Amino acid sequence: MIQAVAASLPAASAPATPSAAAPVSLTLEVRHETHYRYAAPVSLAHHLAHLRPVDDAAQRLRRFELVVEPAPSQQRDSSDAWGNRQCHFSLVAPHDELRVVAASRVEITPRFARLDATRSPPVAELATRLRYVAGSPYEPALEFALPSPYVPRLPALREYGAGLLAGGRPAAQAALELMHRIHTEFRYESRSTEIDTPLAQVMLQRRGVCQDFAHLLIGVLRAHGLAARYVSGYLLTHAPEGDDNGGAAMLGADASHAWVQLWCPGTPGVPADGWLGLDPTNDCVPATGHVRVAVGRDFGDVTPLRGVIRGGGAHTLSVGVSTRRVPAAGRSGQAPELLTPGSMEPRTP
C-alpha cells in the first residue's frame, strides 16, 4: 500500500477562542502535488484520492481540477459513507513515474464566529446520548465515539483528560481547554513520527506532528464518551487578520493539515450539524484559514492518496502543497489557470 502524506513544519502558540472580528469570507487557492518515482516499471496500479475540498454553505468550492500523469485508463468520482468526495483511478500501462496534481479555489466563511462554549451541553449528557441502548433511536455520531485503527482505547487517554472532562462541564469549553493543554504539553517536531507511529508512543515521547495531535485529542475525547472525528485539509501559512491567531505563523501550513471536530449539538455558534472544529496543533478554532477536504474516524479514512501497485520496486516520493490568499481583485472574472506545469517545486517530506 502506498500513502502520500505531506510532512509538517515547526512551532507557535495561539489563543483558543474564536474572534468576533473574523472577516466575512476569504478566498484561497490550494495546489497539492504528489510525485512518485519508481525504480522499476509499475505494470498495474489502483489509487484512491481524497483531494477535492468540501463544498457547503461555509466553504464554497469555486473551482477544482485534478490532473493525473500518465493519464489513467479508468477514473471515476464518488462519495463515501460520510459524504467525502473521492476519486478512484487505475493505470494499466507500464509507468515509472506517477504525478497527481489537485488545484482548488474555495471561498470560506467563518463557521464558529459566535461560539459560546460555556453554554455547550454537559459532557455527561452527550456521553449518555451516544451510548447504545437496544430499541432506542440510533445516533449517527456514535461511530465517532468508538475506537478506530489509529485511535485505540488506551487507559492513558482517559487519565489524561480526567480533570478537564468532568461529567457536568460544558463539553465544548472542556474540549477547548484540553486542546490548549495538548498544545502546551506536546512539542511540534517535524519528522518526529511516522504514519504508523502508535498513539501510545506519541504520548510517551510528548512530541509529534499535526496528525498525532489530532489523533491524541480525538482519543481523549472518545475515552470520555464523546464523539470526535478527524479532519483533513489545508492551512494558510499565516492566519488571516481577525482570525484567532491574527497573522501569526501557523504550524502545519504549506502541507496537508489535520485537525478535529467535536460533536456538541445545541452549542451556541456551532452549525446545525453539531460539529465544532478544534486545531490542537495551533490551539485555535478553525476560521477562514482552514480548508476542509474530508472527515473520518482517523487518518486512515481520509488519506490524500493511497493505492496498490504491481511492480515498482523501491520508490521516492515528493509532496508539495501551496496555499495562498486570493486578492479581492482576483476573485471576480475568469480564474487564472490553476494547473500550470512546473509552477511549484515539490517539497520532499
C-alpha positions in Angstrom: 0.0 0.0 0.0 1.3 3.5 -0.9 0.3 6.6 1.1 1.2 10.1 0.0 1.5 12.3 3.1 2.9 15.8 3.3 5.2 16.5 6.2 4.6 19.3 8.7 6.6 22.3 9.9 7.8 23.8 13.3 6.1 25.7 16.2 3.9 28.6 17.5 1.2 29.2 20.0 -2.2 30.9 19.9 -5.2 31.6 21.9 -8.1 29.1 21.8 -11.2 31.3 21.5 -12.7 32.5 18.2 -12.6 36.2 17.3 -15.8 38.2 16.9 -13.9 40.3 14.4 -13.4 37.5 11.9 -13.6 38.5 8.3 -16.8 37.7 6.4 -15.1 35.5 3.9 -11.7 34.7 2.4 -10.9 33.1 -1.0 -8.0 30.7 -1.0 -6.2 28.7 -3.7 -4.6 25.4 -3.0 -2.2 23.4 -5.1 -1.3 19.9 -3.9 1.2 17.9 -6.0 2.3 14.3 -5.3 5.1 12.7 -7.4 6.2 9.1 -7.2 9.4 7.9 -9.0 9.8 4.1 -9.2 13.0 2.1 -9.6 11.3 -0.4 -11.9 8.2 0.0 -14.1 4.8 -0.4 -12.4 2.6 -2.6 -14.6 -0.7 -2.1 -12.8 -1.9 0.5 -10.2 -5.2 1.3 -8.5 -5.4 4.5 -6.4 -7.9 6.3 -4.2 -7.6 10.1 -3.7 -9.3 12.4 -1.2 -8.2 15.8 -2.7 -11.4 17.6 -3.5 -12.4 20.2 -0.8 -15.8 20.2 0.8 -18.4 22.3 -0.9 -21.1 23.6 1.6 -22.6 26.8 2.9 -19.4 27.8 4.8 -16.9 26.7 2.2 -17.9 27.3 -1.4 -15.8 25.3 -3.9 -15.4 27.7 -6.8 -13.1 25.6 -8.9 -11.4 22.2 -8.7 -9.0 20.5 -11.2 -7.3 17.1 -10.9 -4.5 16.0 -13.3 -3.0 12.5 -13.2 0.1 11.7 -15.3 0.2 9.3 -17.0 -3.4 9.5 -17.9 -5.5 6.8 -16.1 -7.2 4.1 -18.1 -10.2 4.4 -15.8 -11.3 7.2 -13.5 -14.5 7.8 -11.5 -15.7 10.1 -8.7 -17.9 9.1 -5.9 -18.9 9.9 -2.3 -18.0 7.7 0.7 -20.2 6.9 3.7 -19.5 10.3 5.3 -20.1 12.4 2.2 -16.4 12.9 1.3 -15.7 13.3 -2.4 -13.2 10.7 -3.6 -11.6 9.8 -6.9 -10.7 6.2 -8.0 -8.3 5.8 -10.8 -6.4 2.9 -12.4 -3.3 2.7 -14.7 -2.8 -0.5 -16.7 0.1 0.8 -18.9 3.7 0.4 -17.5 5.0 3.6 -15.9 8.0 4.6 -13.8 6.5 7.8 -12.5 3.2 9.0 -11.2 2.3 12.7 -10.8 -1.0 13.8 -9.3 -1.8 17.5 -9.0 -5.0 18.9 -7.4 -5.8 22.6 -7.6 -8.7 24.2 -5.8 -10.2 27.6 -5.3 -12.5 28.0 -2.2 -14.4 30.8 -0.6 -14.5 30.4 3.2 -16.8 31.9 5.7 -16.2 31.5 9.5 -18.4 28.7 10.9 -17.9 29.4 14.6 -17.7 33.2 14.9 -20.4 33.3 17.5 -19.3 30.3 19.5 -20.3 30.4 23.2 -18.5 27.3 24.6 -19.8 27.9 28.1 -23.4 27.1 27.0 -22.5 23.7 25.5 -24.3 20.6 26.7 -22.5 18.9 29.6 -20.1 16.1 28.9 -22.2 13.5 30.7 -25.3 14.4 28.8 -23.6 14.0 25.4 -22.0 10.8 26.5 -25.4 9.4 27.5 -26.9 10.2 24.1 -24.0 8.3 22.5 -24.5 5.1 24.5 -26.1 2.2 22.6 -29.4 1.2 24.1 -31.4 -1.6 22.4 -34.6 -0.2 20.9 -33.6 3.5 21.2 -33.1 5.7 18.1 -29.6 5.4 16.6 -27.4 8.4 16.8 -25.1 8.6 13.7 -22.4 10.4 15.7 -21.9 7.2 17.7 -19.5 5.7 15.2 -17.1 8.6 16.0 -17.2 7.7 19.7 -15.8 4.3 19.2 -12.1 3.2 18.9 -10.6 3.1 15.4 -7.4 1.7 13.9 -5.2 4.8 14.6 -7.0 5.7 17.8 -7.3 2.7 20.1 -8.9 2.8 23.5 -6.0 3.4 25.9 -6.3 3.9 29.7 -3.7 6.7 29.5 -6.1 8.7 27.2 -8.8 8.7 29.8 -6.4 9.6 32.5 -5.0 12.5 30.5 -8.4 14.2 30.3 -9.9 13.2 33.6 -9.5 16.5 35.3 -10.9 18.5 32.4 -13.7 16.3 31.1 -15.8 16.0 34.3 -19.3 15.0 33.6 -21.0 18.3 34.5 -18.7 20.5 32.5 -19.8 22.1 29.2 -18.3 19.8 26.6 -17.1 22.5 24.2 -15.4 24.5 26.9 -13.7 21.4 28.3 -12.6 20.4 24.8 -11.1 23.9 24.2 -9.1 23.6 27.5 -8.0 20.1 26.5 -6.8 21.3 23.1 -4.8 24.1 24.9 -3.3 21.5 27.2 -2.1 19.3 24.3 -0.7 22.3 22.5 1.2 23.3 25.6 2.5 20.0 26.8 3.4 18.4 23.4 6.1 19.7 21.2 5.6 20.1 17.4 8.6 18.4 15.7 8.6 17.7 12.0 9.6 14.1 11.1 9.5 13.0 14.8 6.9 10.3 14.0 5.9 8.1 11.0 2.4 7.5 9.7 2.1 4.3 11.7 3.7 5.6 15.0 1.4 4.2 17.8 -0.5 6.8 19.7 0.8 5.3 23.0 4.4 6.2 21.8 3.3 9.7 20.9 2.0 10.1 24.5 5.3 8.9 25.9 7.7 11.0 23.8 5.5 14.1 24.1 6.1 15.3 20.5 4.7 14.7 17.1 3.0 16.4 14.1 -0.5 17.6 13.3 -1.8 14.0 12.6 -0.5 12.8 16.0 -2.1 15.8 17.9 -5.4 15.3 16.1 -5.4 11.5 17.0 -4.5 12.4 20.6 -7.3 14.9 21.0 -9.8 12.5 19.4 -8.6 9.7 21.6 -9.0 11.6 24.9 -12.5 12.9 23.9 -13.7 9.4 22.9 -12.3 7.9 26.1 -14.8 10.1 28.0 -17.7 9.0 25.8 -17.7 11.9 23.4 -17.8 11.7 19.6 -14.8 13.2 17.7 -13.7 12.9 14.1 -10.6 13.5 12.1 -10.5 16.3 9.5 -8.0 16.5 6.7 -7.3 19.7 4.7 -5.0 22.6 4.2 -3.9 25.7 6.2 -2.7 29.2 5.3 1.0 29.9 6.2 -0.1 32.8 8.3 -3.6 33.2 9.9 -5.7 35.9 8.3 -6.0 39.1 10.3 -9.1 38.8 12.5 -8.8 35.0 13.0 -7.8 33.5 16.3 -4.0 33.8 15.5 -4.1 37.2 14.0 -1.4 36.9 11.3 0.8 34.6 13.3 2.7 31.8 11.5 0.7 28.6 11.6 2.1 25.1 12.3 1.4 22.5 9.6 1.0 25.1 6.9 2.2 24.5 3.3 1.4 20.8 3.8 -1.6 18.6 4.3 -3.0 19.5 7.7 -5.2 17.7 10.2 -7.5 18.8 13.0 -10.6 17.6 14.9 -14.3 18.1 15.1 -16.2 17.5 18.4 -19.9 16.6 18.3 -21.6 19.1 20.6 -25.1 19.8 19.2 -27.0 22.7 20.8 -23.9 24.7 21.5 -24.4 28.4 20.5 -22.3 29.3 17.5 -22.0 25.6 16.3 -23.7 24.8 13.0 -26.8 22.6 12.9 -24.8 19.5 12.2 -23.3 19.8 15.7 -19.6 19.6 14.8 -17.2 22.1 16.3 -13.7 22.4 14.8 -10.6 22.2 17.0 -7.0 22.6 15.8 -4.7 21.3 18.6 -1.5 22.0 16.5 -2.3 25.7 16.5 -4.5 25.9 19.6 -7.4 27.5 17.7 -10.9 27.1 16.4 -10.6 27.0 12.6 -11.9 30.0 10.8 -11.1 31.3 7.3 -7.5 29.9 7.1 -8.5 26.2 7.2 -9.6 24.4 4.0 -11.7 21.3 4.8 -11.2 18.3 2.5 -12.6 15.2 4.2 -13.7 13.7 7.6 -13.3 10.3 9.0 -12.7 8.2 12.2 -8.9 8.8 11.8 -6.2 9.4 9.2 -6.7 6.0 7.5 -10.2 7.0 6.3 -9.1 10.2 4.6 -5.5 9.6 3.3 -4.9 12.2 0.5 -3.6 9.5 -1.9 -3.2 5.8 -1.4 -3.1 2.7 -3.6 -1.9 -0.7 -4.5 0.6 -1.4 -7.3 2.2 -4.3 -9.1 6.0 -3.8 -9.6 7.8 -0.6 -9.0 10.5 -1.8 -6.6 11.9 0.9 -4.4 10.4 4.4 -4.9 10.9 8.0 -3.9 8.1 10.3 -3.0 7.9 14.1 -3.1 4.8 16.1 -1.9 4.3 19.8 -2.3 1.4 21.9 -1.0 0.9 25.6 -1.7 -2.0 27.6 -0.1 -2.4 31.3 -0.9 -4.9 34.0 -0.3 -6.6 35.4 -3.5 -6.6 39.2 -3.5 -10.0 40.8 -3.8 -9.2 42.0 -7.3 -8.7 38.4 -8.4 -12.0 37.0 -7.1 -14.1 38.2 -10.0 -14.0 37.3 -13.6 -12.3 34.2 -15.1 -10.0 32.4 -12.7 -6.3 32.1 -13.8 -5.0 28.8 -14.9 -4.5 26.8 -11.7 -2.6 23.8 -13.1 0.4 25.4 -14.8 3.1 22.8 -15.2 6.1 23.4 -13.1 4.6 26.4 -11.2 5.5 24.9 -7.9 8.6 22.9 -6.9 7.6 19.8 -4.9 8.9 19.6 -1.4 10.3 16.3 -0.2 8.6 15.2 3.1 
